[in-house]
């Protein structure tokens, strides 16, 4: 369990860091772009390999929900 003294220390460290940066938070645009591109590439690769199976699974689930027999 975190004590009040430890919580106060954390708050003071964060306040000090914020005062040093002038309250501005700088985003990591390159990192954000890299993560976005890598995620899109991963989805594209998975979709290419698993697209037909995913479509079949979805169709079977819809048919089950409607009460149809898959065929």
mmJSON file of the N, C-alpha and C atoms, coordinates in Angstrom:
{"data_MODEL":{"atom_site":{
"group_PDB":["ATOM","ATOM","ATOM","ATOM","ATOM","ATOM","ATOM","ATOM","ATOM","ATOM","ATOM","ATOM","ATOM","ATOM","ATOM","ATOM","ATOM","ATOM","ATOM","ATOM","ATOM","ATOM","ATOM","ATOM","ATOM","ATOM","ATOM","ATOM","ATOM","ATOM","ATOM","ATOM","ATOM","ATOM","ATOM","ATOM","ATOM","ATOM","ATOM","ATOM","ATOM","ATOM","ATOM","ATOM","ATOM","ATOM","ATOM","ATOM","ATOM","ATOM","ATOM","ATOM","ATOM","ATOM","ATOM","ATOM","ATOM","ATOM","ATOM","ATOM","ATOM","ATOM","ATOM","ATOM","ATOM","ATOM","ATOM","ATOM","ATOM","ATOM","ATOM","ATOM","ATOM","ATOM","ATOM","ATOM","ATOM","ATOM","ATOM","ATOM","ATOM","ATOM","ATOM","ATOM","ATOM","ATOM","ATOM","ATOM","ATOM","ATOM","ATOM","ATOM","ATOM","ATOM","ATOM","ATOM","ATOM","ATOM","ATOM","ATOM","ATOM","ATOM","ATOM","ATOM","ATOM","ATOM","ATOM","ATOM","ATOM","ATOM","ATOM","ATOM","ATOM","ATOM","ATOM","ATOM","ATOM","ATOM","ATOM","ATOM","ATOM","ATOM","ATOM","ATOM","ATOM","ATOM","ATOM","ATOM","ATOM","ATOM","ATOM","ATOM","ATOM","ATOM","ATOM","ATOM","ATOM","ATOM","ATOM","ATOM","ATOM","ATOM","ATOM","ATOM","ATOM","ATOM","ATOM","ATOM","ATOM","ATOM","ATOM","ATOM","ATOM","ATOM","ATOM","ATOM","ATOM","ATOM","ATOM","ATOM","ATOM","ATOM","ATOM","ATOM","ATOM","ATOM","ATOM","ATOM","ATOM","ATOM","ATOM","ATOM","ATOM","ATOM","ATOM","ATOM","ATOM","ATOM","ATOM","ATOM","ATOM","ATOM","ATOM","ATOM","ATOM","ATOM","ATOM","ATOM","ATOM","ATOM","ATOM","ATOM","ATOM","ATOM","ATOM","ATOM","ATOM","ATOM","ATOM","ATOM","ATOM","ATOM","ATOM","ATOM","ATOM","ATOM","ATOM","ATOM","ATOM","ATOM","ATOM","ATOM","ATOM"],
"id":[1,2,3,4,5,6,7,8,9,10,11,12,13,14,15,16,17,18,19,20,21,22,23,24,25,26,27,28,29,30,31,32,33,34,35,36,37,38,39,40,41,42,43,44,45,46,47,48,49,50,51,52,53,54,55,56,57,58,59,60,61,62,63,64,65,66,67,68,69,70,71,72,73,74,75,76,77,78,79,80,81,82,83,84,85,86,87,88,89,90,91,92,93,94,95,96,97,98,99,100,101,102,103,104,105,106,107,108,109,110,111,112,113,114,115,116,117,118,119,120,121,122,123,124,125,126,127,128,129,130,131,132,133,134,135,136,137,138,139,140,141,142,143,144,145,146,147,148,149,150,151,152,153,154,155,156,157,158,159,160,161,162,163,164,165,166,167,168,169,170,171,172,173,174,175,176,177,178,179,180,181,182,183,184,185,186,187,188,189,190,191,192,193,194,195,196,197,198,199,200,201,202,203,204,205,206,207,208,209,210,211,212,213],
"type_symbol":["N","C","C","N","C","C","N","C","C","N","C","C","N","C","C","N","C","C","N","C","C","N","C","C","N","C","C","N","C","C","N","C","C","N","C","C","N","C","C","N","C","C","N","C","C","N","C","C","N","C","C","N","C","C","N","C","C","N","C","C","N","C","C","N","C","C","N","C","C","N","C","C","N","C","C","N","C","C","N","C","C","N","C","C","N","C","C","N","C","C","N","C","C","N","C","C","N","C","C","N","C","C","N","C","C","N","C","C","N","C","C","N","C","C","N","C","C","N","C","C","N","C","C","N","C","C","N","C","C","N","C","C","N","C","C","N","C","C","N","C","C","N","C","C","N","C","C","N","C","C","N","C","C","N","C","C","N","C","C","N","C","C","N","C","C","N","C","C","N","C","C","N","C","C","N","C","C","N","C","C","N","C","C","N","C","C","N","C","C","N","C","C","N","C","C","N","C","C","N","C","C","N","C","C","N","C","C","N","C","C","N","C","C"],
"label_atom_id":["N","CA","C","N","CA","C","N","CA","C","N","CA","C","N","CA","C","N","CA","C","N","CA","C","N","CA","C","N","CA","C","N","CA","C","N","CA","C","N","CA","C","N","CA","C","N","CA","C","N","CA","C","N","CA","C","N","CA","C","N","CA","C","N","CA","C","N","CA","C","N","CA","C","N","CA","C","N","CA","C","N","CA","C","N","CA","C","N","CA","C","N","CA","C","N","CA","C","N","CA","C","N","CA","C","N","CA","C","N","CA","C","N","CA","C","N","CA","C","N","CA","C","N","CA","C","N","CA","C","N","CA","C","N","CA","C","N","CA","C","N","CA","C","N","CA","C","N","CA","C","N","CA","C","N","CA","C","N","CA","C","N","CA","C","N","CA","C","N","CA","C","N","CA","C","N","CA","C","N","CA","C","N","CA","C","N","CA","C","N","CA","C","N","CA","C","N","CA","C","N","CA","C","N","CA","C","N","CA","C","N","CA","C","N","CA","C","N","CA","C","N","CA","C","N","CA","C","N","CA","C","N","CA","C","N","CA","C","N","CA","C","N","CA","C","N","CA","C"],
"label_alt_id":[null,null,null,null,null,null,null,null,null,null,null,null,null,null,null,null,null,null,null,null,null,null,null,null,null,null,null,null,null,null,null,null,null,null,null,null,null,null,null,null,null,null,null,null,null,null,null,null,null,null,null,null,null,null,null,null,null,null,null,null,null,null,null,null,null,null,null,null,null,null,null,null,null,null,null,null,null,null,null,null,null,null,null,null,null,null,null,null,null,null,null,null,null,null,null,null,null,null,null,null,null,null,null,null,null,null,null,null,null,null,null,null,null,null,null,null,null,null,null,null,null,null,null,null,null,null,null,null,null,null,null,null,null,null,null,null,null,null,null,null,null,null,null,null,null,null,null,null,null,null,null,null,null,null,null,null,null,null,null,null,null,null,null,null,null,null,null,null,null,null,null,null,null,null,null,null,null,null,null,null,null,null,null,null,null,null,null,null,null,null,null,null,null,null,null,null,null,null,null,null,null,null,null,null,null,null,null,null,null,null,null,null,null],
"label_comp_id":["UNK","UNK","UNK","UNK","UNK","UNK","UNK","UNK","UNK","UNK","UNK","UNK","UNK","UNK","UNK","UNK","UNK","UNK","UNK","UNK","UNK","UNK","UNK","UNK","UNK","UNK","UNK","UNK","UNK","UNK","UNK","UNK","UNK","UNK","UNK","UNK","UNK","UNK","UNK","UNK","UNK","UNK","UNK","UNK","UNK","UNK","UNK","UNK","UNK","UNK","UNK","UNK","UNK","UNK","UNK","UNK","UNK","UNK","UNK","UNK","UNK","UNK","UNK","UNK","UNK","UNK","UNK","UNK","UNK","UNK","UNK","UNK","UNK","UNK","UNK","UNK","UNK","UNK","UNK","UNK","UNK","UNK","UNK","UNK","UNK","UNK","UNK","UNK","UNK","UNK","UNK","UNK","UNK","UNK","UNK","UNK","UNK","UNK","UNK","UNK","UNK","UNK","UNK","UNK","UNK","UNK","UNK","UNK","UNK","UNK","UNK","UNK","UNK","UNK","UNK","UNK","UNK","UNK","UNK","UNK","UNK","UNK","UNK","UNK","UNK","UNK","UNK","UNK","UNK","UNK","UNK","UNK","UNK","UNK","UNK","UNK","UNK","UNK","UNK","UNK","UNK","UNK","UNK","UNK","UNK","UNK","UNK","UNK","UNK","UNK","UNK","UNK","UNK","UNK","UNK","UNK","UNK","UNK","UNK","UNK","UNK","UNK","UNK","UNK","UNK","UNK","UNK","UNK","UNK","UNK","UNK","UNK","UNK","UNK","UNK","UNK","UNK","UNK","UNK","UNK","UNK","UNK","UNK","UNK","UNK","UNK","UNK","UNK","UNK","UNK","UNK","UNK","UNK","UNK","UNK","UNK","UNK","UNK","UNK","UNK","UNK","UNK","UNK","UNK","UNK","UNK","UNK","UNK","UNK","UNK","UNK","UNK","UNK"],
"label_asym_id":["A","A","A","A","A","A","A","A","A","A","A","A","A","A","A","A","A","A","A","A","A","A","A","A","A","A","A","A","A","A","A","A","A","A","A","A","A","A","A","A","A","A","A","A","A","A","A","A","A","A","A","A","A","A","A","A","A","A","A","A","A","A","A","A","A","A","A","A","A","A","A","A","A","A","A","A","A","A","A","A","A","A","A","A","A","A","A","A","A","A","A","A","A","A","A","A","A","A","A","A","A","A","A","A","A","A","A","A","A","A","A","A","A","A","A","A","A","A","A","A","A","A","A","A","A","A","A","A","A","A","A","A","A","A","A","A","A","A","A","A","A","A","A","A","A","A","A","A","A","A","A","A","A","A","A","A","A","A","A","A","A","A","A","A","A","A","A","A","A","A","A","A","A","A","A","A","A","A","A","A","A","A","A","A","A","A","A","A","A","A","A","A","A","A","A","A","A","A","A","A","A","A","A","A","A","A","A","A","A","A","A","A","A"],
"label_entity_id":["1","1","1","1","1","1","1","1","1","1","1","1","1","1","1","1","1","1","1","1","1","1","1","1","1","1","1","1","1","1","1","1","1","1","1","1","1","1","1","1","1","1","1","1","1","1","1","1","1","1","1","1","1","1","1","1","1","1","1","1","1","1","1","1","1","1","1","1","1","1","1","1","1","1","1","1","1","1","1","1","1","1","1","1","1","1","1","1","1","1","1","1","1","1","1","1","1","1","1","1","1","1","1","1","1","1","1","1","1","1","1","1","1","1","1","1","1","1","1","1","1","1","1","1","1","1","1","1","1","1","1","1","1","1","1","1","1","1","1","1","1","1","1","1","1","1","1","1","1","1","1","1","1","1","1","1","1","1","1","1","1","1","1","1","1","1","1","1","1","1","1","1","1","1","1","1","1","1","1","1","1","1","1","1","1","1","1","1","1","1","1","1","1","1","1","1","1","1","1","1","1","1","1","1","1","1","1","1","1","1","1","1","1"],
"label_seq_id":[1,1,1,2,2,2,3,3,3,4,4,4,5,5,5,6,6,6,7,7,7,8,8,8,9,9,9,10,10,10,11,11,11,12,12,12,13,13,13,14,14,14,15,15,15,16,16,16,17,17,17,18,18,18,19,19,19,20,20,20,21,21,21,22,22,22,23,23,23,24,24,24,25,25,25,26,26,26,27,27,27,28,28,28,29,29,29,30,30,30,31,31,31,32,32,32,33,33,33,34,34,34,35,35,35,36,36,36,37,37,37,38,38,38,39,39,39,40,40,40,41,41,41,42,42,42,43,43,43,44,44,44,45,45,45,46,46,46,47,47,47,48,48,48,49,49,49,50,50,50,51,51,51,52,52,52,53,53,53,54,54,54,55,55,55,56,56,56,57,57,57,58,58,58,59,59,59,60,60,60,61,61,61,62,62,62,63,63,63,64,64,64,65,65,65,66,66,66,67,67,67,68,68,68,69,69,69,70,70,70,71,71,71],
"pdbx_PDB_ins_code":[null,null,null,null,null,null,null,null,null,null,null,null,null,null,null,null,null,null,null,null,null,null,null,null,null,null,null,null,null,null,null,null,null,null,null,null,null,null,null,null,null,null,null,null,null,null,null,null,null,null,null,null,null,null,null,null,null,null,null,null,null,null,null,null,null,null,null,null,null,null,null,null,null,null,null,null,null,null,null,null,null,null,null,null,null,null,null,null,null,null,null,null,null,null,null,null,null,null,null,null,null,null,null,null,null,null,null,null,null,null,null,null,null,null,null,null,null,null,null,null,null,null,null,null,null,null,null,null,null,null,null,null,null,null,null,null,null,null,null,null,null,null,null,null,null,null,null,null,null,null,null,null,null,null,null,null,null,null,null,null,null,null,null,null,null,null,null,null,null,null,null,null,null,null,null,null,null,null,null,null,null,null,null,null,null,null,null,null,null,null,null,null,null,null,null,null,null,null,null,null,null,null,null,null,null,null,null,null,null,null,null,null,null],
"Cartn_x":[0.844,0.0,0.887,0.525,1.303,0.891,1.897,1.612,1.336,0.795,0.512,1.81,2.858,4.157,4.678,4.517,4.954,4.104,2.806,1.921,2.291,2.589,2.982,4.283,5.22,6.487,6.245,5.357,5.035,4.425,3.508,2.86,3.887,4.799,5.826,6.757,7.134,7.991,7.28,6.014,5.248,5.087,4.83,4.689,6.004,7.102,8.418,8.683,8.378,8.583,7.709,6.484,5.589,6.081,6.594,7.11,8.343,9.175,10.373,10.03,8.967,8.591,7.627,7.254,6.329,4.909,4.602,3.255,2.979,3.973,3.776,4.151,3.295,3.623,3.968,5.103,5.523,5.203,4.446,4.104,5.227,5.215,6.218,5.579,5.605,4.931,5.524,6.824,7.46,7.04,7.031,6.603,5.153,4.304,2.887,2.701,3.415,3.308,3.807,4.902,5.453,4.469,3.876,2.904,1.692,1.235,0.081,0.378,1.535,1.901,2.079,2.734,2.948,1.623,0.699,-0.603,-1.365,-1.334,-2.014,-1.407,-0.081,0.57,0.21,0.169,-0.207,-1.633,-2.552,-3.939,-4.021,-3.295,-3.318,-2.792,-1.697,-1.131,-2.094,-2.641,-3.595,-4.831,-5.304,-6.498,-6.222,-5.025,-4.679,-4.676,-4.15,-4.067,-5.353,-6.029,-7.171,-8.52,-8.521,-9.764,-10.863,-10.608,-11.666,-12.173,-11.259,-11.683,-12.521,-12.121,-12.88,-14.268,-14.34,-15.626,-16.519,-15.949,-16.707,-17.217,-16.348,-16.754,-17.885,-17.785,-18.815,-20.135,-20.062,-21.284,-21.938,-21.135,-21.672,-22.348,-21.721,-22.296,-23.621,-23.674,-24.917,-26.001,-25.636,-26.609,-27.115,-26.235,-26.651,-27.608,-27.313,-28.159,-29.547,-29.605,-30.89,-31.598,-30.867,-31.454,-31.304,-30.487,-30.263,-29.217,-29.247,-28.222,-27.155,-25.854,-24.788,-24.662,-24.402,-24.287,-23.735],
"Cartn_y":[-1.189,0.0,1.249,2.194,3.426,4.369,4.901,5.82,7.216,8.045,9.427,10.153,9.836,10.459,10.11,8.865,8.443,9.091,9.187,9.839,11.303,11.966,13.367,13.527,12.606,12.658,12.521,11.607,11.423,12.695,13.29,14.527,15.638,15.748,16.792,16.578,15.331,15.045,15.407,15.052,15.38,16.886,17.581,19.031,19.679,19.192,19.721,19.513,18.327,18.042,18.941,19.175,20.034,21.473,21.928,23.297,23.456,22.437,22.511,22.579,21.912,21.909,23.032,23.823,24.918,24.431,23.215,22.685,22.115,22.171,21.65,20.181,19.402,18.0,17.828,17.269,17.06,15.631,15.491,14.17,13.575,12.289,11.584,11.233,12.175,12.005,10.859,10.714,9.637,8.279,8.161,6.915,6.608,7.634,7.444,6.978,7.603,7.217,5.788,5.424,4.083,3.035,3.284,2.343,2.217,3.333,3.308,2.495,2.72,2.0,0.514,0.183,-1.224,-1.934,-1.253,-1.842,-2.085,-1.113,-1.273,-2.425,-2.553,-3.643,-4.993,-5.075,-6.319,-6.722,-5.774,-6.065,-6.519,-5.871,-6.251,-7.668,-8.012,-9.359,-10.403,-10.14,-11.094,-11.238,-10.125,-10.167,-10.975,-10.835,-11.563,-13.067,-13.485,-14.912,-15.49,-14.712,-15.242,-14.715,-13.898,-13.301,-14.31,-15.339,-16.305,-17.053,-17.404,-18.1,-17.191,-15.936,-14.993,-14.76,-14.667,-14.469,-15.685,-16.876,-18.1,-18.179,-17.844,-17.857,-16.866,-15.688,-14.673,-15.125,-15.693,-16.165,-17.285,-18.223,-19.304,-18.755,-17.754,-17.157,-16.466,-15.771,-15.103,-16.131,-17.205,-18.254,-18.921,-19.142,-19.732,-18.813,-17.519,-16.554,-16.503,-16.709,-16.714,-18.036,-19.073,-20.397,-21.223,-20.774,-21.518,-22.589,-23.593,-24.645,-24.254,-24.202,-23.831,-24.845,-24.365,-25.296,-24.629],
"Cartn_z":[0.0,0.0,0.0,-0.806,-0.922,0.204,0.86,1.955,1.416,2.275,1.893,1.566,2.289,2.049,0.65,0.235,-1.098,-2.181,-1.944,-2.912,-3.076,-1.961,-2.018,-2.796,-2.607,-3.341,-4.843,-5.246,-6.664,-7.241,-6.507,-6.97,-7.125,-6.182,-6.264,-7.447,-7.711,-8.859,-10.156,-10.261,-11.48,-11.652,-10.544,-10.603,-11.035,-10.499,-10.867,-12.361,-12.859,-14.278,-15.139,-14.703,-15.482,-15.487,-14.358,-14.297,-15.176,-15.25,-16.088,-17.566,-17.983,-19.407,-19.739,-18.771,-19.02,-19.236,-18.814,-18.967,-20.345,-21.227,-22.581,-22.609,-23.171,-23.38,-24.853,-25.1,-26.483,-26.883,-27.942,-28.427,-29.253,-29.34,-30.128,-31.47,-32.4,-33.688,-34.491,-34.473,-35.23,-34.668,-33.353,-32.721,-33.02,-32.967,-33.274,-34.715,-35.63,-37.043,-37.253,-36.591,-36.723,-36.206,-35.059,-34.498,-35.414,-35.975,-36.872,-38.127,-38.725,-39.946,-39.658,-38.544,-38.206,-37.925,-37.268,-36.991,-38.291,-39.193,-40.483,-41.279,-41.24,-41.955,-41.352,-40.044,-39.379,-39.721,-39.719,-40.086,-41.537,-42.426,-43.839,-44.049,-43.364,-43.499,-42.95,-41.764,-41.181,-42.059,-42.597,-43.451,-44.718,-45.272,-46.495,-46.258,-45.118,-44.838,-44.245,-43.424,-42.682,-43.16,-44.206,-44.685,-44.978,-45.78,-46.084,-44.842,-43.938,-42.717,-41.826,-41.713,-40.904,-41.5,-42.81,-43.473,-43.251,-43.335,-43.116,-41.679,-40.727,-39.322,-39.059,-39.639,-39.459,-40.078,-41.261,-41.928,-41.127,-40.592,-39.768,-38.515,-37.893,-36.688,-37.003,-38.133,-38.524,-38.813,-39.505,-39.802,-38.525,-37.56,-36.287,-35.553,-35.582,-34.899,-35.538,-36.837,-37.539,-37.429,-37.013,-36.903,-38.157,-39.082,-40.316,-40.105,-40.928,-40.898,-41.887,-41.421,-42.37,-43.487,-44.638,-45.744,-46.898],
"occupancy":[1.0,1.0,1.0,1.0,1.0,1.0,1.0,1.0,1.0,1.0,1.0,1.0,1.0,1.0,1.0,1.0,1.0,1.0,1.0,1.0,1.0,1.0,1.0,1.0,1.0,1.0,1.0,1.0,1.0,1.0,1.0,1.0,1.0,1.0,1.0,1.0,1.0,1.0,1.0,1.0,1.0,1.0,1.0,1.0,1.0,1.0,1.0,1.0,1.0,1.0,1.0,1.0,1.0,1.0,1.0,1.0,1.0,1.0,1.0,1.0,1.0,1.0,1.0,1.0,1.0,1.0,1.0,1.0,1.0,1.0,1.0,1.0,1.0,1.0,1.0,1.0,1.0,1.0,1.0,1.0,1.0,1.0,1.0,1.0,1.0,1.0,1.0,1.0,1.0,1.0,1.0,1.0,1.0,1.0,1.0,1.0,1.0,1.0,1.0,1.0,1.0,1.0,1.0,1.0,1.0,1.0,1.0,1.0,1.0,1.0,1.0,1.0,1.0,1.0,1.0,1.0,1.0,1.0,1.0,1.0,1.0,1.0,1.0,1.0,1.0,1.0,1.0,1.0,1.0,1.0,1.0,1.0,1.0,1.0,1.0,1.0,1.0,1.0,1.0,1.0,1.0,1.0,1.0,1.0,1.0,1.0,1.0,1.0,1.0,1.0,1.0,1.0,1.0,1.0,1.0,1.0,1.0,1.0,1.0,1.0,1.0,1.0,1.0,1.0,1.0,1.0,1.0,1.0,1.0,1.0,1.0,1.0,1.0,1.0,1.0,1.0,1.0,1.0,1.0,1.0,1.0,1.0,1.0,1.0,1.0,1.0,1.0,1.0,1.0,1.0,1.0,1.0,1.0,1.0,1.0,1.0,1.0,1.0,1.0,1.0,1.0,1.0,1.0,1.0,1.0,1.0,1.0,1.0,1.0,1.0,1.0,1.0,1.0],
"B_iso_or_equiv":[0.0,0.0,0.0,0.0,0.0,0.0,0.0,0.0,0.0,0.0,0.0,0.0,0.0,0.0,0.0,0.0,0.0,0.0,0.0,0.0,0.0,0.0,0.0,0.0,0.0,0.0,0.0,0.0,0.0,0.0,0.0,0.0,0.0,0.0,0.0,0.0,0.0,0.0,0.0,0.0,0.0,0.0,0.0,0.0,0.0,0.0,0.0,0.0,0.0,0.0,0.0,0.0,0.0,0.0,0.0,0.0,0.0,0.0,0.0,0.0,0.0,0.0,0.0,0.0,0.0,0.0,0.0,0.0,0.0,0.0,0.0,0.0,0.0,0.0,0.0,0.0,0.0,0.0,0.0,0.0,0.0,0.0,0.0,0.0,0.0,0.0,0.0,0.0,0.0,0.0,0.0,0.0,0.0,0.0,0.0,0.0,0.0,0.0,0.0,0.0,0.0,0.0,0.0,0.0,0.0,0.0,0.0,0.0,0.0,0.0,0.0,0.0,0.0,0.0,0.0,0.0,0.0,0.0,0.0,0.0,0.0,0.0,0.0,0.0,0.0,0.0,0.0,0.0,0.0,0.0,0.0,0.0,0.0,0.0,0.0,0.0,0.0,0.0,0.0,0.0,0.0,0.0,0.0,0.0,0.0,0.0,0.0,0.0,0.0,0.0,0.0,0.0,0.0,0.0,0.0,0.0,0.0,0.0,0.0,0.0,0.0,0.0,0.0,0.0,0.0,0.0,0.0,0.0,0.0,0.0,0.0,0.0,0.0,0.0,0.0,0.0,0.0,0.0,0.0,0.0,0.0,0.0,0.0,0.0,0.0,0.0,0.0,0.0,0.0,0.0,0.0,0.0,0.0,0.0,0.0,0.0,0.0,0.0,0.0,0.0,0.0,0.0,0.0,0.0,0.0,0.0,0.0,0.0,0.0,0.0,0.0,0.0,0.0],
"pdbx_formal_charge":[null,null,null,null,null,null,null,null,null,null,null,null,null,null,null,null,null,null,null,null,null,null,null,null,null,null,null,null,null,null,null,null,null,null,null,null,null,null,null,null,null,null,null,null,null,null,null,null,null,null,null,null,null,null,null,null,null,null,null,null,null,null,null,null,null,null,null,null,null,null,null,null,null,null,null,null,null,null,null,null,null,null,null,null,null,null,null,null,null,null,null,null,null,null,null,null,null,null,null,null,null,null,null,null,null,null,null,null,null,null,null,null,null,null,null,null,null,null,null,null,null,null,null,null,null,null,null,null,null,null,null,null,null,null,null,null,null,null,null,null,null,null,null,null,null,null,null,null,null,null,null,null,null,null,null,null,null,null,null,null,null,null,null,null,null,null,null,null,null,null,null,null,null,null,null,null,null,null,null,null,null,null,null,null,null,null,null,null,null,null,null,null,null,null,null,null,null,null,null,null,null,null,null,null,null,null,null,null,null,null,null,null,null],
"auth_seq_id":[1,1,1,2,2,2,3,3,3,4,4,4,5,5,5,6,6,6,7,7,7,8,8,8,9,9,9,10,10,10,11,11,11,12,12,12,13,13,13,14,14,14,15,15,15,16,16,16,17,17,17,18,18,18,19,19,19,20,20,20,21,21,21,22,22,22,23,23,23,24,24,24,25,25,25,26,26,26,27,27,27,28,28,28,29,29,29,30,30,30,31,31,31,32,32,32,33,33,33,34,34,34,35,35,35,36,36,36,37,37,37,38,38,38,39,39,39,40,40,40,41,41,41,42,42,42,43,43,43,44,44,44,45,45,45,46,46,46,47,47,47,48,48,48,49,49,49,50,50,50,51,51,51,52,52,52,53,53,53,54,54,54,55,55,55,56,56,56,57,57,57,58,58,58,59,59,59,60,60,60,61,61,61,62,62,62,63,63,63,64,64,64,65,65,65,66,66,66,67,67,67,68,68,68,69,69,69,70,70,70,71,71,71],
"auth_comp_id":["UNK","UNK","UNK","UNK","UNK","UNK","UNK","UNK","UNK","UNK","UNK","UNK","UNK","UNK","UNK","UNK","UNK","UNK","UNK","UNK","UNK","UNK","UNK","UNK","UNK","UNK","UNK","UNK","UNK","UNK","UNK","UNK","UNK","UNK","UNK","UNK","UNK","UNK","UNK","UNK","UNK","UNK","UNK","UNK","UNK","UNK","UNK","UNK","UNK","UNK","UNK","UNK","UNK","UNK","UNK","UNK","UNK","UNK","UNK","UNK","UNK","UNK","UNK","UNK","UNK","UNK","UNK","UNK","UNK","UNK","UNK","UNK","UNK","UNK","UNK","UNK","UNK","UNK","UNK","UNK","UNK","UNK","UNK","UNK","UNK","UNK","UNK","UNK","UNK","UNK","UNK","UNK","UNK","UNK","UNK","UNK","UNK","UNK","UNK","UNK","UNK","UNK","UNK","UNK","UNK","UNK","UNK","UNK","UNK","UNK","UNK","UNK","UNK","UNK","UNK","UNK","UNK","UNK","UNK","UNK","UNK","UNK","UNK","UNK","UNK","UNK","UNK","UNK","UNK","UNK","UNK","UNK","UNK","UNK","UNK","UNK","UNK","UNK","UNK","UNK","UNK","UNK","UNK","UNK","UNK","UNK","UNK","UNK","UNK","UNK","UNK","UNK","UNK","UNK","UNK","UNK","UNK","UNK","UNK","UNK","UNK","UNK","UNK","UNK","UNK","UNK","UNK","UNK","UNK","UNK","UNK","UNK","UNK","UNK","UNK","UNK","UNK","UNK","UNK","UNK","UNK","UNK","UNK","UNK","UNK","UNK","UNK","UNK","UNK","UNK","UNK","UNK","UNK","UNK","UNK","UNK","UNK","UNK","UNK","UNK","UNK","UNK","UNK","UNK","UNK","UNK","UNK","UNK","UNK","UNK","UNK","UNK","UNK"],
"auth_asym_id":["A","A","A","A","A","A","A","A","A","A","A","A","A","A","A","A","A","A","A","A","A","A","A","A","A","A","A","A","A","A","A","A","A","A","A","A","A","A","A","A","A","A","A","A","A","A","A","A","A","A","A","A","A","A","A","A","A","A","A","A","A","A","A","A","A","A","A","A","A","A","A","A","A","A","A","A","A","A","A","A","A","A","A","A","A","A","A","A","A","A","A","A","A","A","A","A","A","A","A","A","A","A","A","A","A","A","A","A","A","A","A","A","A","A","A","A","A","A","A","A","A","A","A","A","A","A","A","A","A","A","A","A","A","A","A","A","A","A","A","A","A","A","A","A","A","A","A","A","A","A","A","A","A","A","A","A","A","A","A","A","A","A","A","A","A","A","A","A","A","A","A","A","A","A","A","A","A","A","A","A","A","A","A","A","A","A","A","A","A","A","A","A","A","A","A","A","A","A","A","A","A","A","A","A","A","A","A","A","A","A","A","A","A"],
"auth_atom_id":["N","CA","C","N","CA","C","N","CA","C","N","CA","C","N","CA","C","N","CA","C","N","CA","C","N","CA","C","N","CA","C","N","CA","C","N","CA","C","N","CA","C","N","CA","C","N","CA","C","N","CA","C","N","CA","C","N","CA","C","N","CA","C","N","CA","C","N","CA","C","N","CA","C","N","CA","C","N","CA","C","N","CA","C","N","CA","C","N","CA","C","N","CA","C","N","CA","C","N","CA","C","N","CA","C","N","CA","C","N","CA","C","N","CA","C","N","CA","C","N","CA","C","N","CA","C","N","CA","C","N","CA","C","N","CA","C","N","CA","C","N","CA","C","N","CA","C","N","CA","C","N","CA","C","N","CA","C","N","CA","C","N","CA","C","N","CA","C","N","CA","C","N","CA","C","N","CA","C","N","CA","C","N","CA","C","N","CA","C","N","CA","C","N","CA","C","N","CA","C","N","CA","C","N","CA","C","N","CA","C","N","CA","C","N","CA","C","N","CA","C","N","CA","C","N","CA","C","N","CA","C","N","CA","C","N","CA","C","N","CA","C","N","CA","C","N","CA","C"],
"pdbx_PDB_model_num":[1,1,1,1,1,1,1,1,1,1,1,1,1,1,1,1,1,1,1,1,1,1,1,1,1,1,1,1,1,1,1,1,1,1,1,1,1,1,1,1,1,1,1,1,1,1,1,1,1,1,1,1,1,1,1,1,1,1,1,1,1,1,1,1,1,1,1,1,1,1,1,1,1,1,1,1,1,1,1,1,1,1,1,1,1,1,1,1,1,1,1,1,1,1,1,1,1,1,1,1,1,1,1,1,1,1,1,1,1,1,1,1,1,1,1,1,1,1,1,1,1,1,1,1,1,1,1,1,1,1,1,1,1,1,1,1,1,1,1,1,1,1,1,1,1,1,1,1,1,1,1,1,1,1,1,1,1,1,1,1,1,1,1,1,1,1,1,1,1,1,1,1,1,1,1,1,1,1,1,1,1,1,1,1,1,1,1,1,1,1,1,1,1,1,1,1,1,1,1,1,1,1,1,1,1,1,1,1,1,1,1,1,1]
}}}
